[in-house]
Amino acid sequence: MDQGVIDYIANVFDIPKLTQHVSAVQMPLPLSRLAEIPLDAGVNQCQGFCYNSKKDVFVLACINSENTKQIIYEINPTTFKVVAKYEYSHKKLLGHMNTLTYNPNNNRYYTTNAVVDGYIVTPIEADSMIVEAPIRLKEKVFNFAFDKDRNEYVSIVPLTNSHRTINYYDSNFNKIKTYKIDAEHTDLNNNGAYAGNGNTIFTTLTTFVFVDEEGVVKNISPYTSGMEVEDMDYRNGQMYMAVNRKGKVEIYGLPSLPFSVNV
């Protein structure tokens, strides 16, 4: 998430009242750089990333600074070579592509616009790569993930510099519960989303935040400064993430987490 998205949401929420104690910051996570992804002309940053278990590929969404061009790359998960790419010019439907998640039950990706319309989630059929009609939620949506263990969607929305709200939706996008948490961060920047077995992971500019199924922040772990972890997903028990770093888009791995997400 970049400054344009932050400006879009900066003045729309009230500070929530917290009921849960926030855990202490833990040791830094050992991220390992695996590859740099060469970008085509016209895009300059990544925003969404997920794993397609049907095709066995990583899927990386990259955009330009004006949110007028999007390229989705399919990446071999062992060689990290680009095996396919799909180009779009959908500012209204795709926009910032602020996170990308895959639902294997209906074989669709979901992304959030986050710039032109902060209330829509846009599906993309994963075989044809056709962009479908957006789904409008009653609440703003920016960071979005599918929890295949529970057949639910999870949305993480920045509230203030520190606070976040996490909304949970059933498979038909009906909201079923919500929690307000403190991510112990100093600005609105909120990136990535992973959901598994009711647990949720997202990142700030400097930390990974792990929230359990009851909305309790269980762990906040820093990562190396100078990079921006944009989005993440699991493959074969290991977490992978897409990172914007010094003008480059890179893939990093994390062999283990300091908490269990039951993947």
C-alpha positions in Angstrom: 0.0 0.0 0.0 1.5 3.4 -1.0 0.8 7.0 -0.2 -2.2 7.3 -2.6 -4.1 4.6 -0.8 -3.1 6.0 2.6 -4.5 9.4 1.6 -7.7 7.7 0.4 -8.5 6.2 3.8 -6.8 8.6 6.3 -9.8 10.6 7.5 -12.7 8.1 7.5 -12.6 6.3 10.8 -12.9 6.9 14.5 -10.3 5.6 17.0 -11.6 2.2 18.4 -11.7 1.2 22.0 -9.6 -1.9 22.5 -10.5 -4.7 24.8 -7.5 -7.0 24.2 -4.0 -6.8 25.5 -1.3 -6.6 22.8 1.7 -8.9 23.1 5.3 -7.7 23.1 7.4 -7.4 20.0 9.4 -10.5 19.3 12.7 -11.3 17.6 13.2 -10.3 14.0 12.1 -12.8 11.4 14.8 -14.4 9.2 13.6 -13.5 5.7 15.6 -15.1 2.8 15.8 -13.4 -0.6 15.0 -16.0 -3.3 14.7 -14.1 -6.6 14.2 -10.8 -8.3 11.3 -10.6 -10.7 12.0 -8.6 -13.9 9.1 -6.2 -14.7 7.8 -5.2 -18.0 7.8 -1.6 -19.1 4.8 0.3 -17.7 4.7 -1.2 -14.2 7.1 -0.4 -11.4 5.9 -2.1 -8.2 4.1 -5.1 -6.8 1.0 -5.0 -4.7 -0.6 -8.5 -4.7 0.8 -12.0 -4.4 -0.7 -15.5 -3.8 -0.3 -19.2 -4.6 -2.5 -21.0 -7.1 -2.5 -24.6 -5.9 -4.4 -25.8 -9.1 -1.7 -24.5 -11.5 1.1 -24.8 -8.9 2.3 -21.2 -9.6 2.9 -18.0 -7.6 0.8 -15.2 -8.9 2.2 -11.6 -8.7 0.2 -8.5 -9.4 2.2 -5.4 -10.4 1.0 -1.9 -11.3 2.2 1.5 -12.3 2.1 4.6 -10.0 -1.1 5.9 -11.6 -3.0 2.6 -11.1 -3.9 2.6 -14.8 -1.9 -0.4 -15.9 -1.7 -3.8 -14.2 0.3 -6.9 -15.1 -0.3 -10.3 -13.4 2.7 -12.7 -13.6 2.5 -16.4 -13.1 5.8 -17.6 -11.6 7.3 -21.1 -11.3 7.5 -21.8 -7.6 10.8 -23.6 -7.7 12.8 -21.7 -10.4 11.0 -18.3 -9.9 10.9 -17.8 -13.6 7.9 -16.0 -15.2 5.9 -18.6 -17.1 2.9 -16.4 -18.1 1.7 -12.8 -17.9 -1.6 -11.0 -18.4 -1.9 -7.3 -19.0 -4.8 -5.0 -18.1 -5.7 -1.4 -18.1 -8.6 -1.4 -15.5 -8.2 1.5 -13.1 -11.9 1.2 -12.2 -12.0 -2.5 -11.6 -8.5 -3.4 -10.6 -6.9 -0.1 -9.6 -4.2 -0.6 -7.0 -4.6 -4.4 -6.7 -4.0 -4.0 -3.0 -3.4 -7.7 -2.2 -4.3 -10.8 -4.1 -5.8 -14.0 -2.8 -6.9 -17.3 -4.4 -10.0 -19.3 -3.7 -9.5 -22.9 -4.9 -13.2 -23.7 -4.3 -14.3 -21.5 -7.2 -10.9 -21.1 -8.9 -10.9 -17.3 -8.6 -8.5 -14.6 -7.5 -9.8 -11.7 -5.5 -8.2 -8.3 -5.4 -9.2 -4.9 -4.0 -9.2 -1.6 -5.9 -8.3 0.5 -2.9 -8.0 3.8 -4.9 -11.0 4.5 -7.2 -13.5 2.6 -5.0 -12.6 1.4 -1.5 -15.6 -0.8 -1.2 -15.1 -3.3 -4.0 -13.5 -6.7 -4.3 -12.9 -7.8 -7.9 -12.8 -11.5 -8.9 -10.6 -12.8 -11.7 -11.3 -16.3 -13.1 -8.0 -18.1 -12.7 -7.9 -20.1 -15.9 -9.2 -17.6 -18.4 -7.9 -14.6 -16.4 -11.1 -12.7 -17.3 -11.8 -9.9 -14.9 -15.4 -10.3 -13.6 -17.9 -7.8 -12.1 -16.8 -6.4 -8.8 -18.4 -7.4 -5.4 -19.5 -4.4 -3.4 -19.1 -4.7 0.4 -20.8 -2.4 3.0 -17.4 -1.7 4.6 -14.2 -0.4 3.1 -11.8 -3.2 2.1 -8.1 -2.9 1.4 -6.2 -6.1 2.5 -8.0 -9.2 1.7 -7.4 -13.0 2.1 -9.3 -16.3 1.7 -9.2 -18.8 4.5 -9.7 -22.1 2.8 -9.8 -24.0 6.1 -13.0 -22.1 7.1 -14.3 -21.1 3.6 -14.2 -17.5 4.8 -12.8 -14.2 3.6 -10.9 -11.8 5.9 -10.5 -8.1 5.4 -8.0 -5.9 7.2 -8.7 -2.2 7.2 -6.4 0.5 8.7 -8.4 2.7 11.2 -5.7 5.0 12.5 -1.9 5.1 12.6 -1.9 2.2 15.0 -5.3 0.5 14.9 -6.8 -1.9 12.5 -10.2 -3.6 12.1 -10.5 -7.2 10.9 -13.8 -8.1 9.2 -14.7 -11.7 8.5 -17.1 -12.7 5.7 -18.8 -16.0 4.7 -18.4 -17.5 1.2 -21.3 -15.2 0.0 -19.6 -12.1 1.4 -21.9 -11.6 4.3 -20.1 -10.2 7.3 -20.1 -12.6 10.2 -17.8 -10.9 12.8 -15.4 -8.1 13.3 -12.5 -7.3 15.7 -10.6 -4.1 16.4 -6.9 -4.5 17.2 -3.8 -2.5 17.9 -0.9 -3.3 15.5 1.5 -1.1 17.5 2.6 0.8 14.3 3.1 4.5 13.7 1.2 5.1 10.4 -1.6 3.8 8.3 0.5 1.7 6.0 -0.9 -1.9 6.1 0.2 -4.6 3.7 -0.6 -8.2 2.8 -3.0 -10.7 4.2 -2.9 -14.4 4.9 -5.7 -16.3 6.6 -5.6 -19.9 7.8 -7.8 -21.8 10.2 -9.2 -18.6 11.6 -5.7 -17.0 12.1 -4.6 -13.9 10.3 -1.2 -12.5 9.3 -0.5 -9.0 7.8 2.4 -6.7 7.7 3.2 -3.1 8.5 6.2 -1.3 7.0 8.4 -2.9 9.7 6.5 -5.9 11.3 4.5 -9.0 10.8 1.4 -9.1 12.9 -0.3 -12.3 13.9 -3.9 -12.3 15.1 -5.7 -15.4 16.3 -9.3 -16.5 15.7 -10.6 -14.5 18.6 -9.1 -11.2 17.5 -6.2 -11.3 19.9 -2.8 -10.1 18.7 -0.5 -13.0 19.6 2.8 -11.9 18.1 4.4 -8.8 16.5 7.7 -9.6 14.8 10.0 -7.1 13.0 11.6 -7.6 9.7 14.6 -5.9 8.0 14.1 -2.3 7.3 14.5 -0.9 3.8 12.0 -3.3 2.3 8.2 -3.3 2.0 6.5 -6.7 2.3 3.5 -6.3 0.1 1.7 -9.7 0.2 2.2 -13.3 1.2 1.0 -16.9 0.9 1.9 -20.4 1.8 3.2 -23.3 -0.4 4.2 -26.7 1.0 4.4 -25.4 4.6 6.6 -22.4 3.8 5.6 -18.8 3.6 6.6 -16.8 0.6 6.2 -13.0 0.1 6.5 -10.4 -2.5 8.6 -7.4 -1.6 9.2 -3.9 -3.0 12.8 -3.0 -2.2 15.0 -0.3 -3.7 13.0 0.0 -6.9 13.0 -3.8 -7.4 10.3 -6.5 -6.9 11.7 -9.5 -5.1 10.5 -12.8 -3.7 11.5 -13.8 -0.1 11.0 -17.0 1.9 10.4 -17.7 5.5 10.9 -21.3 6.4 9.3 -21.1 9.8 7.2 -18.7 11.9 7.4 -18.0 15.7 3.7 -19.1 15.9 1.5 -21.8 14.3 -1.1 -21.2 11.7 -1.9 -24.9 11.2 -1.0 -25.0 7.5 
